[in-house]
C-alpha cells in the first residue's frame, strides 16, 4: 500500500493506493495526525484503494473524530465498489461524507 499526502493551508489531501489494512494503518494514522492542526480538514482520494479492513476503517474514523473535534471535516472521494461493500456492511458509510470524485468535495 502506498499513500501521498499534500497539504494546502488547513486541507490535507490523502491519496490512498492499494490495501489499507492492519500492516500499514498505524503508520498512515500517525503521519496524518502529525500533519493535522486545529481546524484541519482531510480529503481522502480513494480511487486507488482496492481493499480495506477493520484497522483501515478505524484509522478513517479516528481521523474523522480528530477533524470534527477541531472544527474540520473529512470527505471520502472516489470510493471503489470493493471497499464500498465493507463500508456498507459495517454501516461506516453513514458517518462519512462520500462523494463520487475529488472535484465534488466541498470544504
Secondary structure by P-SEA (a helix, b strand, c coil): ccbbbbbcccbbbbbbccccccccaaaaaaaaaaacccbbbbbbbccccccccaaaaaaaaaaaaaaaaaccbbbbccccaaaaaaaaaaccccccccccccccccc
